[in-house]
Amino acid sequence: PLYLFPNIYNIGYLSNNGIFTNYQNGMNIPSAGKFGLPLVMQNGCRPSKHAAYLYMNTYIFDELNHRFLILDFNAGIHFFSEDPGEGVEQVVGSPNNIPESYELLYFGSNTFAGNKCYAVFEDRDNPGQRYLYTLTLPDLYYYNNPITAIDKIPADKQFNRATVFGNHESQANVLYYAVGDQAYYYGVGSKTEQALTLQGFEGGEITYIGNRYWTQEGVSDAFDYFVVATHQNGRYKVYMYNTVGGVPNGAPVRTLEGEGKVVKIHYNSPFMCNGTAGGNEADANFYPCSF
């Protein structure tokens, strides 16, 4: 098992054996409740444990063939074209030939300035050297080359030493990451790095960093938190902060703690899967489909 995620009309499941889907209850069509055979695709596939979701499509990295793939809302698998599309004069990089020495460390989506995905790679032939790929993605059925930027991270940035990554998915164009007990913020547009000062933070190794939210308008209990989880002396502690422009602001709104170590965080709500057709097609815009 690698990853489990909602994908509009189906549930996606990534494993070392391939990509599986299961139709969920929507449009009055009941689900079988089982995953069938893996999707068949040219040259096979070994999916990464990292996936990025944008409304209607999930984006997957194939570690076997070093390419990005699209899983659409009907569980169809697609490849990207090498052609960047009309009006784009320069091809920045190939979505189908990522260098074989590159290891994917993080893959996340962002809707703050259009539909984008951010992929962080490290060059195994040059340990400590990382690259940030920006994929700009249209809605639905257009599968032109999405790579619009490849940034080589300067050697002096803590970005190159980070052990966990996240990003603010809907309200700011930023990445988060941590080195030991220190959290950082990276402005994708400005290409600047900033250490974050967290009020009420009691230290410990940061094992999770990211953005958890429910952003449906007109809902009194909507929230949009920057979240970090730490581990020390066999215990975990989770801190949730409100943000301004993607930067944590003020004291933690909520904390959780207990025995063990946090590696991923999500929540469950009866408001999920409450779309007009009884499925996930409306609500997936309001909560993170990533872990």
C-alpha positions as CSV (number, residue, x, y, z in Angstrom):
1,P,0.0,0.0,0.0
2,L,1.2,3.5,-0.9
3,Y,-1.7,5.9,-1.2
4,L,-5.5,6.1,-1.0
5,F,-7.4,9.1,-2.4
6,P,-10.9,10.3,-3.6
7,N,-11.1,11.0,-7.3
8,I,-14.7,12.3,-8.0
9,Y,-16.6,9.2,-9.1
10,N,-14.0,6.7,-7.9
11,I,-11.5,5.9,-5.1
12,G,-7.9,5.5,-6.2
13,Y,-5.5,3.1,-4.6
14,L,-1.7,3.1,-5.4
15,S,0.4,0.1,-4.5
16,N,3.7,-1.4,-5.5
17,N,1.6,-3.6,-7.9
18,G,0.1,-0.7,-9.8
19,I,-2.9,1.7,-9.8
20,F,-6.4,0.4,-8.7
21,T,-9.8,2.1,-8.7
22,N,-13.2,1.5,-7.2
23,Y,-16.3,3.3,-8.3
24,Q,-18.0,5.0,-5.3
25,N,-21.7,5.5,-4.8
26,G,-22.7,8.4,-7.1
27,M,-25.5,9.1,-9.5
28,N,-27.5,6.3,-7.8
29,I,-25.0,3.7,-9.0
30,P,-23.9,1.5,-6.1
31,S,-20.2,0.7,-5.5
32,A,-19.0,-2.9,-5.5
33,G,-16.8,-2.0,-2.5
34,K,-13.8,-3.8,-4.0
35,F,-10.7,-2.9,-6.0
36,G,-10.4,-4.9,-9.2
37,L,-7.4,-5.5,-11.4
38,P,-4.8,-2.8,-11.8
39,L,-5.1,-0.3,-14.7
40,V,-3.3,-1.5,-17.8
41,M,-0.9,1.0,-19.4
42,Q,1.9,1.2,-21.9
43,N,5.3,0.1,-20.5
44,G,3.7,-0.7,-17.1
45,C,3.8,1.6,-14.0
46,R,5.3,1.7,-10.6
47,P,3.5,4.6,-8.9
48,S,5.2,6.9,-6.4
49,K,3.6,7.2,-2.9
50,H,3.2,10.9,-3.7
51,A,0.1,12.0,-5.7
52,A,-1.4,15.4,-6.3
53,Y,-5.1,16.1,-6.7
54,L,-6.9,18.8,-8.6
55,Y,-10.6,18.9,-9.3
56,M,-11.5,16.1,-11.8
57,N,-8.0,14.7,-12.1
58,T,-5.3,13.1,-9.9
59,Y,-1.7,13.4,-11.0
60,I,0.7,10.5,-10.4
61,F,4.4,10.0,-10.9
62,D,5.5,6.7,-12.5
63,E,8.9,5.8,-11.0
64,L,9.3,2.9,-13.4
65,N,9.2,5.1,-16.5
66,H,10.0,8.5,-14.9
67,R,6.9,10.2,-16.2
68,F,3.8,12.0,-14.9
69,L,0.4,10.4,-15.5
70,I,-3.2,11.6,-15.2
71,L,-6.0,9.6,-13.6
72,D,-9.3,11.2,-14.6
73,F,-12.6,11.2,-12.8
74,N,-13.8,8.1,-14.7
75,A,-10.6,6.1,-13.8
76,G,-9.1,6.6,-17.2
77,I,-5.3,6.8,-17.4
78,H,-3.7,9.4,-19.7
79,F,-0.2,10.5,-20.7
80,F,1.0,14.1,-21.3
81,S,2.0,15.3,-24.7
82,E,5.4,16.8,-25.3
83,D,3.7,19.7,-27.0
84,P,3.2,22.6,-24.5
85,G,0.2,23.9,-26.5
86,E,-0.7,26.9,-28.6
87,G,1.1,30.1,-27.8
88,V,3.9,28.5,-25.7
89,E,7.2,29.0,-27.5
90,Q,9.7,27.4,-25.2
91,V,9.5,23.8,-23.9
92,V,10.9,23.8,-20.3
93,G,11.1,20.1,-19.7
94,S,9.5,16.8,-20.7
95,P,6.7,15.3,-18.6
96,N,7.7,11.8,-20.0
97,N,11.4,11.8,-19.5
98,I,12.3,13.0,-16.0
99,P,16.0,12.2,-15.5
100,E,16.4,8.7,-14.1
101,S,18.7,9.9,-11.3
102,Y,15.9,12.1,-9.9
103,E,14.0,10.8,-6.9
104,L,10.5,12.4,-6.1
105,L,10.4,13.7,-2.5
106,Y,7.1,15.6,-2.7
107,F,4.2,16.2,-5.0
108,G,1.4,18.6,-4.1
109,S,-1.3,20.7,-5.7
110,N,-2.2,24.4,-5.4
111,T,-5.2,26.3,-6.6
112,F,-4.2,29.8,-5.4
113,A,-3.0,31.1,-8.8
114,G,-4.6,28.7,-11.2
115,N,-4.3,24.9,-11.2
116,K,-0.7,24.0,-10.3
117,C,1.2,21.1,-9.0
118,Y,4.7,21.3,-7.4
119,A,7.1,18.3,-7.5
120,V,10.3,18.3,-5.5
121,F,13.1,16.0,-6.9
122,E,16.5,15.2,-5.5
123,D,19.3,14.1,-7.8
124,R,20.7,10.8,-6.5
125,D,23.9,11.5,-8.5
126,N,24.4,14.7,-6.6
127,P,22.9,14.2,-3.1
128,G,21.6,17.4,-1.6
129,Q,20.8,19.0,-4.9
130,R,17.1,19.5,-5.4
131,Y,14.8,20.8,-8.1
132,L,11.3,22.3,-8.0
133,Y,9.1,21.5,-10.9
134,T,6.0,23.6,-11.5
135,L,3.2,22.0,-13.5
136,T,0.5,24.3,-14.7
137,L,-2.6,22.3,-15.5
138,P,-5.8,23.2,-17.3
139,D,-9.2,21.9,-16.4
140,L,-10.4,18.5,-17.6
141,Y,-9.3,17.0,-20.9
142,Y,-6.3,19.0,-22.0
143,Y,-3.1,17.0,-21.7
144,N,-0.5,19.3,-23.2
145,N,3.0,19.4,-21.6
146,P,2.3,21.0,-18.2
147,I,5.9,21.8,-17.1
148,T,6.2,25.6,-16.9
149,A,9.2,26.0,-14.6
150,I,12.2,23.9,-13.3
151,D,14.0,25.7,-10.5
152,K,17.4,24.5,-9.3
153,I,17.4,25.2,-5.6
154,P,20.6,27.1,-4.5
155,A,23.0,25.2,-2.4
156,D,22.7,27.5,0.6
157,K,18.9,26.9,1.1
158,Q,17.6,24.7,3.9
159,F,15.2,23.4,1.2
160,N,18.0,21.0,0.1
161,R,18.2,19.5,3.6
162,A,14.5,19.2,4.4
163,T,13.1,15.9,5.5
164,V,9.3,16.6,5.2
165,F,7.4,18.8,2.8
166,G,3.9,20.3,2.4
167,N,2.3,23.3,0.8
168,H,-0.6,25.7,1.4
169,E,-3.0,24.3,-1.1
170,S,-5.6,27.1,-1.7
171,Q,-4.7,30.4,-0.1
172,A,-1.0,31.0,-0.9
173,N,1.6,30.1,-3.4
174,V,4.1,28.6,-0.9
175,L,5.8,25.4,0.1
176,Y,6.5,24.3,3.7
177,Y,9.3,22.1,4.9
178,A,11.3,21.2,8.0
179,V,14.8,20.5,9.1
180,G,14.9,18.9,12.5
181,D,12.7,21.1,14.8
182,Q,12.7,24.2,12.5
183,A,9.9,24.9,10.0
184,Y,10.5,26.9,6.8
185,Y,8.4,28.7,4.2
186,Y,9.4,29.0,0.5
187,G,7.7,31.6,-1.7
188,V,7.4,29.9,-5.1
189,G,7.0,33.2,-7.0
190,S,9.7,35.1,-5.1
191,K,12.0,32.1,-4.7
192,T,12.7,33.2,-1.1
193,E,13.2,31.1,2.0
194,Q,12.1,32.1,5.5
195,A,12.4,30.4,8.8
196,L,9.0,30.3,10.6
197,T,8.6,31.4,14.2
198,L,5.8,29.4,15.8
199,Q,4.2,30.7,18.9
200,G,3.7,28.0,21.6
201,F,5.9,25.6,19.9
202,E,7.7,23.3,22.3
203,G,10.3,21.8,20.0
204,G,10.9,18.2,18.9
205,E,11.6,16.6,15.5
206,I,9.0,17.8,12.9
207,T,7.5,14.7,11.3
208,Y,4.6,16.3,9.4
209,I,4.0,19.7,7.9
210,G,1.1,20.9,5.8
211,N,-2.2,22.6,5.3
212,R,-5.5,21.1,6.5
213,Y,-8.7,22.9,5.7
214,W,-12.5,23.0,5.0
215,T,-13.1,26.1,2.9
216,Q,-16.7,26.0,1.8
217,E,-18.2,29.5,1.9
218,G,-21.0,30.3,4.3
219,V,-20.1,27.4,6.7
220,S,-19.6,28.6,10.2
221,D,-17.1,26.0,11.2
222,A,-14.8,26.4,8.1
223,F,-11.1,26.4,8.9
224,D,-7.7,26.7,7.2
225,Y,-4.8,25.6,9.3
226,F,-1.1,25.4,9.0
227,V,-0.2,22.2,10.8
228,V,3.0,20.7,12.2
229,A,3.4,17.5,14.2
230,T,6.5,16.7,16.3
231,H,8.0,13.7,17.9
232,Q,10.2,13.4,21.0
233,N,10.6,11.0,23.9
234,G,8.1,8.6,22.3
235,R,5.3,11.1,22.1
236,Y,3.7,13.3,19.4
237,K,2.3,16.8,19.5
238,V,0.2,18.4,16.7
239,Y,-0.1,22.2,16.4
240,M,-2.7,23.9,14.3
241,Y,-2.4,27.6,13.4
242,N,-4.5,30.1,11.5
243,T,-2.6,31.7,8.6
244,V,-2.2,35.1,6.9
245,G,-0.9,34.8,3.4
246,G,0.2,31.3,4.1
247,V,2.2,32.3,7.2
248,P,1.1,30.9,10.6
249,N,-0.3,33.7,12.7
250,G,-0.7,33.8,16.5
251,A,-0.9,31.0,19.0
252,P,-2.1,27.5,18.1
253,V,-5.8,27.3,17.6
254,R,-5.7,23.6,18.6
255,T,-3.2,21.1,19.8
256,L,-3.3,17.3,20.1
257,E,-0.8,15.0,21.8
258,G,-0.3,11.4,22.7
259,E,2.0,8.4,22.4
260,G,3.5,7.5,19.0
261,K,4.8,9.3,15.9
262,V,2.7,11.2,13.4
263,V,3.5,10.7,9.7
264,K,0.3,11.9,8.1
265,I,-2.8,13.8,9.2
266,H,-6.3,14.0,7.8
267,Y,-9.8,14.3,9.2
268,N,-13.2,12.9,8.5
269,S,-16.5,14.9,8.2
270,P,-20.1,14.1,7.4
271,F,-20.0,17.1,5.0
272,M,-17.6,15.1,2.7
273,C,-19.2,13.4,-0.2
274,N,-22.3,15.6,0.1
275,G,-22.3,16.7,-3.6
276,T,-25.3,17.3,-5.7
277,A,-25.1,13.8,-7.2
278,G,-24.5,12.2,-3.8
279,G,-20.8,11.8,-4.5
280,N,-17.5,13.7,-4.1
281,E,-17.7,15.8,-7.2
282,A,-18.7,19.1,-5.4
283,D,-17.0,18.7,-2.0
284,A,-13.5,17.8,-3.2
285,N,-12.8,21.5,-3.7
286,F,-13.3,22.2,0.0
287,Y,-11.0,19.8,1.7
288,P,-7.5,18.3,1.0
289,C,-7.7,15.1,-0.9
290,S,-4.0,14.6,-0.1
291,F,-2.5,13.2,3.1
